[in-house]
């Protein structure tokens, strides 16, 4: 039997009041919810601009500018002219693009809007009964998951002859706490002769290391004057992982780096 999944599309609406004098009797908007904006996708917020009698304001005589500000630091993320305007009804559409939020932390932000008339006078738009000019916007992680960067492992000694060199230990749960036991790494080498090792640990701390088989007939992988990008996959439930290379006495090359992810 087929199952039906119902999805809903909700419009985000904000009502603003444009008033020359808020000391007289006015009818301010009653916005009472936090607008949620999701990273990874474009968002549209509908603006409805009314006067103190809640009549639509003609926007033909000026321009609307929106500002998004970090609530904690007061730093401006961006300001933008609101371009999609219905000049007769006082309605406008404000777009926040995915690219606007790249590198922006999730959390609470302030959105404010100003109206500049033909004389150059800039007026604030009020958003609630407390005569506030800032609306709270919550920026949240969106429906598209973030890709976790691979761990870049560089040995303290990339080459040499005869001396085995270990990498630092990687706490796998801090890299990928939802790991299902699949591990992938790529070794980058230049004219390298020697052996590459992978070791794991299930201890709470980085101790009790045991070898992980990555060679066809040995636990390690052997190389002779190899310049390559060599990928590996294996499955294991680990808390820690580390790598080592054991160069041959004839080695003149290097293990440049290892990229690892789980």
SULLIN-V362023 format. One line per field, one symbol per residue. ss: DSSP state (~ for helix, > for strand, _ for the rest). phi: phi as a letter, one per 40 degrees, with the letter a starting at -180 (. if undefined). burial: 1 if it has 16 or more other ideal C-beta (glycine too) atoms within 10 Angstrom, else 0. A space follows every 50 residues. Layout:
ss=???
phi=???
burial=???
This chain:
ss=___________>>>>>>_________________>>>>____>>>>>>>> _____>_____>>>>>>>>>_____>>>>>>__>>>____>>>>>>_~~~ ~_____>>>>>>>>>>>____>>>_>________>>>>>>__________ >>>__________>>>___>>~~~~______>>>>>>>>>>>>>>>>>>> >________>>>________>>>>>>>>>>>>>>>____>>>>>>>>___ ___>>>>>>>>_
phi=.cbbbcbbbbccbbbbbbbcaccccbbccbcbbccbbbcgbcbbbcbbbb ccbgbcccbccabbbbbbbccccgcccabaccbcbcccbgbabbbbcdcc bcgcccibbbbbbbbbcccgcbbcbcbaccfcbbbcbbcbcccccccccc ccbbccbcbgagccbbcccbcccccacbdbgcbbabcbbbfcbibbbbbb abccbcagcbcbcbccbbcbbcbbfbbabbcbbabacbbbaababbcccc cbbaccabbbab
burial=00000000000101111110000001011010001011100010101111 11000010100101011111000000100001001000011101010001 10000000111111100000000111110000111010100100000000 10101001110000101011010010000000101011100111111111 10000000100101000001101001000101000101111111111100 101111111111
